[in-house]
């Protein structure tokens, strides 16, 4: 399917034919209650992925690795992060 082909310049493929995904936006959040603790997760939209392919990631890990996503208006495209604006 030609619509699924990505130009290699925008992906930045490494010598070992791998690339790093970059988070674009936080779409949603949830807190799951376990027996002894609560686990906060965020749904992350990644660059070069469709919204349907967004993944749930641990909120604390994402805050440590990508703090700019949790700042006001914090996403790569400089748009509005509607998750944070709803708080």
C-alpha positions in Angstrom: 0.0 0.0 0.0 1.8 3.2 -1.1 0.1 5.3 1.5 2.0 3.4 4.3 5.5 4.2 2.8 7.4 6.8 4.9 10.2 8.9 3.6 13.5 7.8 5.2 14.6 11.4 5.8 11.9 12.1 8.3 12.3 8.8 10.2 16.1 9.1 10.7 17.0 5.5 10.4 20.2 4.5 12.3 23.0 2.3 10.9 21.5 -0.8 12.5 18.2 -0.1 10.7 16.4 1.0 13.8 14.8 4.3 14.7 13.5 6.0 17.8 9.8 6.8 18.1 9.1 10.3 19.3 5.9 11.0 21.3 3.8 13.7 19.8 0.9 14.1 22.2 -0.9 12.7 25.3 -4.4 11.7 24.3 -5.9 10.3 27.5 -5.1 9.2 31.0 -6.3 6.6 33.4 -5.6 5.3 36.9 -5.8 1.5 37.5 -6.4 0.4 41.0 -4.4 -2.6 42.1 -4.7 -4.3 45.5 -2.1 -2.1 47.1 -1.5 0.8 44.8 -2.8 3.0 42.0 -1.0 2.9 38.6 -1.3 6.0 36.4 -1.1 5.6 32.7 -1.2 7.9 29.7 -2.2 7.1 26.1 0.6 8.4 23.9 0.4 9.3 20.2 3.7 8.6 18.5 5.2 10.3 15.5 4.6 8.3 12.2 1.7 6.3 13.8 -2.0 6.6 13.5 -4.3 7.5 16.5 -5.6 3.9 16.5 -2.0 2.7 17.2 -1.5 5.0 20.3 -0.1 3.0 23.3 -0.7 3.2 27.0 2.5 4.0 28.9 3.3 4.5 32.5 2.8 8.2 33.4 5.9 8.4 35.6 8.2 6.9 32.9 6.8 9.3 30.3 7.3 12.3 32.7 10.9 11.3 33.2 11.7 10.7 29.6 9.6 13.4 27.9 8.8 16.2 30.4 7.8 18.6 27.6 4.6 16.6 27.0 3.3 17.6 30.4 4.0 21.3 30.2 1.3 23.7 29.1 0.8 23.2 25.4 3.4 20.6 25.4 3.6 18.6 22.2 6.0 18.4 19.3 3.7 20.2 16.9 3.3 23.1 19.3 -0.5 22.6 19.3 -2.8 22.4 22.3 -2.4 19.4 24.5 -6.1 18.9 25.2 -5.4 16.4 28.0 -3.7 19.0 30.1 -6.0 21.8 29.2 -9.0 19.8 30.5 -7.5 19.6 34.0 
